[in-house]
Structures are given as structure tokens and as C-alpha cells.
């Protein structure tokens, strides 16, 4: 409808015209279509595309305002800023943020500022890339539906969840919700609950929420688990490898570490020099490039060490097992 309004006023520029007369000319005579037509004109006026010199009378603004791309940061529900990499940030009032959510990449149009504290004010005219595919929050169940209230209030909106998409979560549950439908007009975003993180008082709930917020995975995908079960964990005699089992080696990870990746050895040579050996667990013997375990490890990038647990980069059969240089156990290195 915005395009229809804009096309009409462009076609009659530089003349001004009453919005209801414009609707009549577009064969819109009442009801919801007329309401939407009028609302679209008001939105275009806020965006600086139309000028309203008198109530309900608009004309096309020939002078177009500058547009930029940046990251929208919501600071409270009432306002936010579009962060510019090499220029002053652009203030965005609540009524001008459209459907943008915290951290979305957006296109913003600079408009005359009504707020003297900020040099530049803008209106978000397009969301280029969404940032919040998943959100951590508290589930509130109603009689016929439910919604998730985000822990991060900068998200700026609750997420509607149909009762069939709740994993039977009870009210008050901390959950991870995946957004399936982005906000549109006055409609809230919609989502499905993919993980119940716990309830108030549960041990480890805070860590679960931190993991979910930082998109740290709780489990390995099925294809990775299946691949890890096929790994041959026996050590076979291999003439292509040096046998260094007679050397005294010391692992260099902490005493409480579960995965021991590195070890060192040292000995004096007959010529009086010293030889330092550095020994690294041979992960590449087990992880085939481009296959399930390797792809998942690439996505994770590293193991993550939390207060009460470690989230490994590789399945535990590798990280804590056959690729860990445990005392008195043969290993490829």
C-alpha cells in the first residue's frame, strides 16, 4: 500500500492533494483499505518522502534525504541508534524503528531532527539482515497461546508462540526460542521453543542461559554422533610411524584437564646437545577433512571452558578419549 500511495503522489508532483481524495482516485472508498492507505501516507511523511503542509494534505518531497547502512542497537524500548562505522551514530525514536530488532543490519534515512541532543535523527526504512535467529527468555503461557519475554530487553518485543510449539514448557520456564516469522507492521515476531533451559532454582540454569545467549551448542548433531561411533579406537602397529613409547613424556595441560592435547620430552644426546620433543595428539588421523566431524569442529572453532563444564570442539570419544594423551596409554601423535 505504501508503494501505491508513493506512486500516486509522485505522479502529481509538485502538487499537494488530500489523502482521502487520493484514495478515491485509487478506487479506495472505505474500510480497512482506506485506513491502510491513510496510515501509509503518515508513515511516508515520517520517513520524509511526503510532506504534510496541512492536516491530511500531502505532497511528494522532491528533496530526498540521505540513506545509510548500519547496525541498529536498541538501548531501551523507547529509542535506539544506528551505529555507523566511520560517522556519527544516528538516533532512532521508537516510532521510527519499524520492525528492526537489536543488532539487525538496517538501512536508515536521515530526517529533520526533533531531538536537539542528537545531531542526526533517522527512520529505519529497511531491515537488510536479521541478527536474532534465536532468543533466550522467560515463557509466559496464556489460555490459548504463549509468548517469550526476552532476557535482553534491547530486543524490544515479545515473541508469540503457538501452544503446539512450546515443548510443553510451563509458565516461568527459561527457554530458547527460534524465530520463524519476523515482525511485520504491528504484529509481533513468532517462534518455536527449541530448548527448555530450566526453571528458577535449577542447578546450572545461569550457565545454560549464558550458553544459549552465546549460541554455544548443548549437543552434537546426529550425523556427528553417528560418525564418532564408527571411529576405530584401537592403536595398531604402524611401520610408517616412529615408536617413541620408550621416551619419558610429560603432558603440559592442567592437573584437572580432561583432554590432554600436548606433551614434551627431553633427553641428552651423545654429542652433548639436548633434544626437546614436542608431541601433539594426532587428531587428523581420525577426523577426515570435509566430513561431519570436521565440519562441526570448523563451526565451533574451539572448545569452550565454563565454570561447571567444558563444551568440546570434538566428540568426547576423541577429545577426552583416543586423542587425549592419557598416562600409560598408547596414542598416535
Backbone torsions as a table, in degrees:
resi	resn	phi	psi	omega
1	UNK	NA	-35.0	177.6
2	UNK	-58.6	-40.0	-179.2
3	UNK	-64.7	-38.9	-179.8
4	UNK	-63.9	-43.8	178.8
5	UNK	-63.1	-47.2	-177.3
6	UNK	-63.7	-44.1	179.9
7	UNK	-60.6	-37.9	-179.4
8	UNK	-65.0	-49.9	-176.7
9	UNK	-69.5	-29.8	173.0
10	UNK	-63.7	-38.7	-175.2
11	UNK	-70.1	-21.8	-178.1
12	UNK	-108.7	3.7	-177.9
13	UNK	-58.5	145.6	8.4
14	UNK	-93.5	18.4	-174.4
15	UNK	-78.1	150.7	174.4
16	UNK	-95.6	157.1	-174.5
17	UNK	-155.5	142.4	178.4
18	UNK	-68.6	138.3	-173.7
19	UNK	-62.9	-35.5	-179.5
20	UNK	-72.6	-34.0	174.9
21	UNK	-66.9	-38.0	177.1
22	UNK	-62.2	-38.7	178.3
23	UNK	-64.6	-43.3	178.5
24	UNK	-58.4	-42.6	179.6
25	UNK	-64.9	-21.5	177.7
26	UNK	-100.1	17.7	176.6
27	UNK	62.4	31.8	175.7
28	UNK	-111.6	117.8	-170.4
29	UNK	-117.3	-4.2	178.6
30	UNK	166.5	-172.6	176.6
31	UNK	70.5	-156.2	-175.6
32	UNK	-65.9	-32.4	179.8
33	UNK	-63.7	-40.1	178.3
34	UNK	-66.4	-42.8	178.0
35	UNK	-58.8	-43.8	-179.2
36	UNK	-67.5	-36.2	178.9
37	UNK	-63.1	-46.9	-179.9
38	UNK	-65.9	-42.0	-180.0
39	UNK	-63.6	-38.1	179.2
40	UNK	-63.6	-39.3	177.9
41	UNK	-62.7	-42.1	179.5
42	UNK	-64.4	-39.8	178.3
43	UNK	-64.3	-42.7	179.1
44	UNK	-65.1	-32.4	176.9
45	UNK	-68.5	-40.6	177.1
46	UNK	-63.8	-33.8	179.8
47	UNK	-76.9	-9.1	179.6
48	UNK	84.6	8.2	-179.6
49	UNK	-83.8	-35.3	173.4
50	UNK	-111.0	154.4	175.1
51	UNK	-112.9	134.4	176.6
52	UNK	-113.0	99.1	-177.9
53	UNK	-79.2	-31.8	175.9
54	UNK	-135.9	160.5	-178.8
55	UNK	-54.2	127.3	174.6
56	UNK	70.7	7.5	177.3
57	UNK	-115.8	125.8	-173.1
58	UNK	-128.3	157.3	170.1
59	UNK	-146.6	157.0	-178.2
60	UNK	-69.7	133.6	179.1
61	UNK	-87.1	109.4	-177.3
62	UNK	-66.0	-36.0	-179.3
63	UNK	-79.6	111.2	-179.8
64	UNK	-86.9	139.3	-179.0
65	UNK	-84.6	158.0	-178.2
66	UNK	-68.7	145.8	176.2
67	UNK	-122.6	146.4	-178.5
68	UNK	-137.2	161.8	171.5
69	UNK	-110.0	142.1	179.4
70	UNK	-168.9	-174.9	-179.8
71	UNK	-103.9	125.4	179.6
72	UNK	-81.5	128.3	176.6
73	UNK	-117.9	114.3	175.2
74	UNK	-82.8	129.3	-179.9
75	UNK	-101.4	-38.1	168.1
76	UNK	-144.0	177.3	178.1
77	UNK	-64.1	-21.5	-171.7
78	UNK	-86.6	-16.0	-180.0
79	UNK	-165.8	172.9	176.7
80	UNK	-161.7	-174.5	177.9
81	UNK	-137.0	148.0	167.0
82	UNK	-95.9	118.7	-175.0
83	UNK	-83.3	122.9	-178.3
84	UNK	-103.7	131.4	-175.3
85	UNK	-64.4	-35.1	-174.8
86	UNK	-131.0	23.0	-177.3
87	UNK	-149.4	174.3	179.7
88	UNK	-67.7	139.4	179.7
89	UNK	-63.8	155.6	-175.1
90	UNK	-110.5	121.4	179.8
91	UNK	-71.0	137.2	179.3
92	UNK	-129.3	116.2	176.8
93	UNK	-72.6	159.4	-176.3
94	UNK	-54.8	-43.9	-176.6
95	UNK	-71.0	-8.6	-178.3
96	UNK	-109.0	6.0	-177.2
97	UNK	-87.3	-9.9	-179.6
98	UNK	59.9	-130.0	179.7
99	UNK	-102.0	12.3	-178.3
100	UNK	-65.2	142.6	176.2
101	UNK	-120.6	160.3	-178.3
102	UNK	-47.7	128.7	177.1
103	UNK	78.9	1.7	175.3
104	UNK	-67.6	146.6	171.1
105	UNK	-85.3	127.3	-171.1
106	UNK	-133.9	165.6	167.9
107	UNK	-108.6	127.5	-176.7
108	UNK	-121.1	139.4	177.7
109	UNK	-106.5	127.7	178.8
110	UNK	-74.0	132.1	-179.7
111	UNK	-126.3	162.8	176.5
112	UNK	-56.4	131.7	-172.9
113	UNK	-85.0	132.8	173.3
114	UNK	-98.3	-1.5	-173.4
115	UNK	-118.5	105.1	-167.9
116	UNK	-67.5	-18.4	-178.3
117	UNK	-66.9	-27.9	-174.6
118	UNK	-114.7	136.3	-178.4
119	UNK	-68.0	-35.3	-176.6
120	UNK	-126.6	134.2	176.0
121	UNK	-124.0	148.9	-177.3
122	UNK	-143.8	171.4	174.9
123	UNK	-127.9	133.0	-179.2
124	UNK	-79.0	120.8	-176.0
125	UNK	-104.3	-12.7	179.7
126	UNK	-161.6	142.5	171.8
127	UNK	-100.2	115.6	-175.0
128	UNK	-83.7	-41.8	-176.6
129	UNK	-148.5	128.8	179.7
130	UNK	-82.9	142.3	-176.5
131	UNK	-104.5	-28.4	-168.3
132	UNK	-105.6	71.8	178.9
133	UNK	-67.3	-32.0	175.5
134	UNK	-127.5	149.2	-177.6
135	UNK	-138.2	138.3	174.6
136	UNK	-95.8	134.0	-180.0
137	UNK	-166.5	-172.6	-179.8
138	UNK	-103.5	129.4	-178.1
139	UNK	-84.4	132.8	177.1
140	UNK	-121.2	110.3	-177.1
141	UNK	-93.2	128.7	174.2
142	UNK	-105.1	-175.2	-175.5
143	UNK	-66.9	-42.5	-174.3
144	UNK	-115.5	-3.2	-179.4
145	UNK	-162.4	179.3	175.6
146	UNK	-145.3	170.4	174.1
147	UNK	-149.9	156.9	-179.7
148	UNK	-107.3	125.5	176.8
149	UNK	-93.8	112.2	-175.3
150	UNK	-60.5	141.7	173.4
151	UNK	-63.5	-37.4	179.2
152	UNK	-87.4	103.5	-175.4
153	UNK	-66.7	-13.4	177.7
154	UNK	-68.9	-18.3	175.5
155	UNK	-57.2	-36.1	168.4
156	UNK	85.9	-2.0	-179.0
157	UNK	-157.6	146.4	173.0
158	UNK	-76.5	162.7	-178.2
159	UNK	-117.2	122.4	-179.3
160	UNK	-73.9	136.3	179.0
161	UNK	-132.6	122.0	174.9
162	UNK	-66.2	144.9	-175.4
163	UNK	-59.6	-26.0	179.7
164	UNK	-77.3	-5.6	-177.3
165	UNK	-116.3	31.6	-172.5
166	UNK	-109.9	-3.8	-173.3
167	UNK	57.0	25.3	-178.9
168	UNK	61.2	30.9	176.9
169	UNK	-64.8	145.3	175.5
170	UNK	-92.8	158.8	176.5
171	UNK	-55.9	137.8	179.6
172	UNK	95.3	-8.0	-179.9
173	UNK	-68.9	141.0	168.5
174	UNK	-83.3	127.1	-172.8
175	UNK	-135.2	162.6	169.0
176	UNK	-109.1	121.6	-178.4
177	UNK	-114.3	134.9	176.5
178	UNK	-99.1	126.3	-178.4
179	UNK	-77.6	124.8	-179.5
180	UNK	-106.6	-19.5	179.8
181	UNK	-142.9	123.1	-176.3
182	UNK	-78.7	157.6	-179.8
183	UNK	-59.5	147.2	-178.0
184	UNK	-144.9	118.2	-177.0
185	UNK	61.7	-124.2	179.0
186	UNK	-91.4	-1.4	-176.9
187	UNK	-81.2	138.5	178.1
188	UNK	-75.8	159.9	173.7
189	UNK	-66.1	156.0	178.4
190	UNK	-118.0	152.3	-178.4
191	UNK	-156.5	177.1	175.4
192	UNK	-126.7	140.0	178.0
193	UNK	-78.1	123.0	-177.9
194	UNK	-105.0	-15.0	-177.6
195	UNK	-154.8	131.1	169.6
196	UNK	-94.5	113.3	-173.9
197	UNK	-81.1	-23.5	178.3
198	UNK	144.5	-177.6	-179.5
199	UNK	-123.3	160.2	-178.1
200	UNK	-52.0	129.2	180.0
201	UNK	96.9	-12.9	179.0
202	UNK	-68.0	137.9	176.9
203	UNK	-66.5	131.9	176.8
204	UNK	83.3	5.0	-177.8
205	UNK	-61.9	-42.7	-179.0
206	UNK	-59.8	-42.1	179.5
207	UNK	-66.4	-40.0	177.1
208	UNK	-58.2	-42.0	-179.5
209	UNK	-67.3	-40.0	177.0
210	UNK	-61.5	-44.5	179.5
211	UNK	-60.6	-46.0	-178.3
212	UNK	-65.8	-40.8	179.7
213	UNK	-62.5	-36.4	-177.7
214	UNK	-95.4	10.3	176.4
215	UNK	57.8	36.4	173.9
216	UNK	-85.0	122.5	-173.4
217	UNK	-68.7	145.3	178.0
218	UNK	-86.5	-31.2	-175.2
219	UNK	-139.2	165.9	173.2
220	UNK	-88.3	146.6	176.1
221	UNK	-61.3	158.8	-176.8
222	UNK	-57.9	-40.7	-177.1
223	UNK	-66.3	-30.2	177.7
224	UNK	-72.9	-41.4	178.3
225	UNK	-62.3	-44.0	178.7
226	UNK	-61.5	-43.7	-179.9
227	UNK	-64.4	-38.4	-177.7
228	UNK	-68.2	-28.6	179.1
229	UNK	-72.7	-17.1	-179.3
230	UNK	-91.4	-2.4	-176.2
231	UNK	-70.8	132.7	176.1
232	UNK	-79.0	111.2	-176.0
233	UNK	-95.5	7.7	176.7
234	UNK	-86.1	145.3	175.9
235	UNK	-95.4	122.9	-177.5
236	UNK	-107.2	147.3	175.7
237	UNK	-63.9	129.6	-175.4
238	UNK	-135.4	108.7	-177.5
239	UNK	-64.9	-16.0	179.9
240	UNK	-79.0	-10.8	-178.9
241	UNK	-104.1	147.2	169.8
242	UNK	-72.2	139.2	175.6
243	UNK	-98.2	106.6	-176.9
244	UNK	-109.5	21.6	-175.1
245	UNK	-71.0	-11.4	178.1
246	UNK	-84.7	-8.8	179.4
247	UNK	-81.3	145.5	173.4
248	UNK	-81.3	119.0	-177.8
249	UNK	-120.3	151.3	178.5
250	UNK	-127.4	124.3	175.3
251	UNK	-74.7	151.2	-171.7
252	UNK	-114.5	10.1	173.6
253	UNK	-83.3	165.9	-178.3
254	UNK	-63.8	161.6	-175.9
255	UNK	-61.7	-31.9	-176.8
256	UNK	-96.3	8.1	-179.3
257	UNK	-69.9	145.8	178.4
258	UNK	-97.6	-27.8	179.5
259	UNK	-116.0	116.9	-175.7
260	UNK	-105.1	102.1	-171.0
261	UNK	-87.5	-30.1	-166.9
262	UNK	-130.9	149.8	173.8
263	UNK	-145.2	159.8	177.3
264	UNK	-129.5	154.4	174.3
265	UNK	-139.1	160.2	178.2
266	UNK	-150.6	142.0	177.0
267	UNK	-154.2	155.2	178.2
268	UNK	-89.6	131.9	-179.1
269	UNK	-88.8	160.4	-179.9
270	UNK	-56.4	-30.1	-178.3
271	UNK	-83.1	4.3	178.2
272	UNK	94.7	-13.8	176.1
273	UNK	-76.5	165.0	177.1
274	UNK	-111.7	140.5	178.3
275	UNK	-107.4	126.1	175.3
276	UNK	-104.0	124.7	176.5
277	UNK	-104.9	131.1	175.1
278	UNK	-116.2	121.5	-169.5
279	UNK	-120.9	123.0	-176.3
280	UNK	-115.8	132.4	177.4
281	UNK	-54.3	133.7	-173.9
282	UNK	-86.1	77.4	-179.1
283	UNK	-65.9	-34.5	-175.7
284	UNK	-64.1	-18.9	176.7
285	UNK	-66.1	-29.1	-174.1
286	UNK	-105.8	-27.8	-174.6
287	UNK	-101.4	114.3	-177.5
288	UNK	-88.1	128.7	-177.8
289	UNK	-58.1	133.2	175.0
290	UNK	83.8	-2.7	178.5
291	UNK	-101.2	-179.4	-165.5
292	UNK	-52.6	-50.0	-176.1
293	UNK	-65.8	-41.9	179.2
294	UNK	-64.2	-42.9	-179.2
295	UNK	-63.0	-41.3	-179.8
296	UNK	-68.7	-39.9	177.9
297	UNK	-63.1	-38.1	178.5
298	UNK	-63.1	-40.7	179.2
299	UNK	-65.7	-41.0	-178.0
300	UNK	-74.0	-38.7	175.1
301	UNK	82.2	-35.8	-176.2
302	UNK	-165.3	162.2	167.5
303	UNK	-76.3	152.1	-179.3
304	UNK	-117.5	126.4	-177.6
305	UNK	-103.9	115.0	179.7
306	UNK	-109.2	175.7	-175.5
307	UNK	-59.3	-42.0	-172.2
308	UNK	-116.1	4.9	-177.7
309	UNK	-164.2	166.0	172.3
310	UNK	-118.3	132.7	173.8
311	UNK	-102.9	103.6	-171.2
312	UNK	-76.4	154.9	176.2
313	UNK	-75.5	-31.9	-179.6
314	UNK	-115.6	153.7	176.3
315	UNK	-53.9	152.0	-172.1
316	UNK	-64.7	-25.7	176.9
317	UNK	-59.9	-27.0	175.9
318	UNK	-94.4	-56.5	-171.2
319	UNK	-64.4	-41.9	-178.9
320	UNK	-102.9	-5.2	-175.3
321	UNK	-113.7	-105.8	-168.0
322	UNK	-68.9	-18.1	176.5
323	UNK	-102.5	15.0	176.9
324	UNK	-108.3	127.9	-174.6
325	UNK	-80.3	70.5	-177.1
326	UNK	-75.7	149.7	-177.9
327	UNK	-60.6	137.0	174.1
328	UNK	63.4	22.9	177.6
329	UNK	-125.4	134.7	-179.7
330	UNK	-69.1	138.7	-179.7
331	UNK	-145.7	149.6	168.5
332	UNK	-79.5	138.2	-179.9
333	UNK	-144.5	NA	NA
